[in-house]
Amino acid sequence: MPRFHCLRVALIALCLAAALPAQTNTFTPPGTTIETLIGPGTVQLGVALDVTRDGRIFVGELGTGRIWTQRAGVTSLVGTVPGIAAGLESGFVGLSADHAWPAQPYLYVYFTTMDASGVRTNVLRRYRVEGDAAAVAHRQLSLGASLDILNGIDAQADTHNGGSMRFGADGTLFVGLGDSGNPCLAQDLTSPHGKILRLNVAALHGVDEVAPDKLRRLLVPANNPFPGPDPTAQLVFALGLRNPFRIAPDLRSGGIVIGDVGANSFEEIDIAFGGENFGWPWMEGAQPHSSCGLGPPPANLTAPAVIIPHAFPENFHVVVPVGGVYRNSVGGRFDLGTTYEPQIFFTDFSSTGPLVRVSYDTATSQWIVAPPIPGQLSTEVWGTIPYLIDSILGPDGAIYFTTLINSYVGRVRPQGTGSHLWPASPLAQAGTAGQAAFQPLVVRVTDEAGGALVGETVVFSITRGGGTITETAVTDASGLATATYTFDVAFGGAEPRVVAWHEASVQPLTFDLTWRGVSSRWITRRGGGSDLELTIRNGRPNGPFAVAWELGAVGAPFHQYAGGSIWTSVLAPTPNLVIFGDGLGALASPANPLLVTDGAGERTIRLHGLPALSGAAFTLQAYAVDALLPYPASVFASNPLPLIVP
């Protein structure tokens, strides 16, 4: 497969006209596996990823500015950041959810925009997320009020924009900014370029508007290493970087792992604890590069933790740290184990995507290539994930990632820790307005070997059609989890769909339900009189049914009918209420009082010549009875329709 040499910093906007490979191949050693969580075709050029502490995934698109989320197996669009200017190394490049999510429902985005005169600048913006951010089951989220935290950051060179953002253990936000094609700026503390910034964004919680000078003061943490007086220097955590395109925190040590994209010969993995100068442009890796007119380098430069020659192990040119320093979660379902702790995974953005691990050698105080795992590809290469562009260590111990080409979101986890969901009730069934589906929704959860998983939580989410659902259920001794779905009393429109999800399962289980009901409309005709229009939704093509309707004046119930038979009160929604049927005398032969649905399981009828109403408020309720089903499954009803007549 072709390699995209035009990508020098990890973005590819101008190379997209090239033919893309039809398929990319991944590999991890025995005992581990790669799962696809959001498959190709949903996210386009997914470039930036985050996973919150409660397991919600966010992913942003390079060129469009669209942000997607996945929760409980359901993927949905959150919104679109406007004004994205995609270029060679520009566009939507950074995304992070707030450290205190969901209590603080904010998203931070870093992107390139362009004004009317063609000037490119980078912006760090915060969006308030509207909706139920804390919901375990799926809830639709949207982008609300925005606040530009940093703006006007020069991006005219269209290179070395950086843009990676991650929260540290203390809740401060770290941001990696490249040198914007001007190496000298990496040593200038009055410029944000070529730096890692550390921002106290928690000071802005609950604040939607603030004056720019006050905002800058609020952003400065109390213990940043460069006290100023320059306001930009007060935000700097580390300097001397070419393009820290991807960064990742080590939440245990407090260090920030930096993938600094090299120039001619070397890539770097740097680790910052605050105040470091990593030497660009004086140094590239361990070799002198350019003084940039700055004179000789100072004596206190910090050497890279890992220097990667471009020839190792196979033409490294764009280094991407994968998940930072790997640490097992506390009781995480997908912990990789002590063999991998503490190690740093990194890759090259390429069609092969080699994954390399380094571990810290206490004898030499150096990071060295980790001992090979049985079954890995070579002495140096542990696995492959082509075109991996962003990643994070999840709260469950898995490594989550997104790929830019043939975009998908996946995770690396131990083999044998997954689950399967099996239907233990019909995947397709019907129900009527205001009532539960005919049968509960039941899922069986098993491990990868088929054994029942007991005491596991299954989340049920409504993804279309409305209604209510038991949102969480715990598996019993047989691995069964049971939920009840109730149809909304309003006309459903789209057929309801429910997704069942277990956190260790890649594929959710989908239930499609047929809404059986009656939508009713009272039509007052000019010149007096009224029509009643009923649309019956049975879901059974060519299915026979009978109809009835009930009209009650508010405060003084009464009944109206078009003549014909009387139905027993056992079919009524409330005790002691007799429902009058029209007998369908005006609609069908008395010898055949049943109507039949069409090929889509629907039928619309209109009753003409009903008395006109005036001067009162009424409630209309319509009913239909499926002639092929026994009571009570045969009866379905409309939403009570309020009629207010002048």
Buried (B, 14 or more C-beta within 10 A) or exposed (E): BEBBEEBBBBBBBBBBEEEBEEEBEBBBBEBBBBBEBBBBEBBBBBBBBBBBEBBBBBBBBBBBBBBBBBBBBBBBBBBBBEEBBBBBBBBBBBBBBBBBBBEBBBBBBBBBBBEEEEEBBBBBBBBBBBBBBEBBBBBBBEBBEBBEBBEEBBBEBBBBBBBBBBBBEBBBBBBBBBBBBBBBBBBBBEBBBBBBBBBBBBBBEEEEEBEEEEBBBBBBBEEBBBEEEBEBBBBBBBBBBBBBBBBBBBBEBEBBBBBBBBBEBBBBBBBBBBBBBBBBBBBBBEEEBBEBEBEEBEEEBBBBBBBBEBEBBBBBBBBBBBBBBBBBBEEBBBBBEEEBBBBBBBBBBBBBBBBBBBBBEEEEEEBEBBEBBEEBBEEBBBBBBBBBBBBBBBBBBBBBBBBBBBBBBBBBBBEEBBBBBEBBBBEEBBBBBBBBBBBBBBBBBBBEEEEBBEEBBBBBBBBBBBBEBBBBBEBEEEBBBBBBBBBBBBBBEEBBBBBBBBBBBBBBBBBBBBBBBBBBBBEBEEEEEBBBBBBBBBBBEEBBBBBBBBBBBEEEEEEBBBEBBEBEEEBBEEEEBEBBBBBBBBBBEEEEBEBBBEEEBBBEBEBEEBEEBEEEEBBBBBBBBBBEBEEEBBBBBBBBBEBEEE
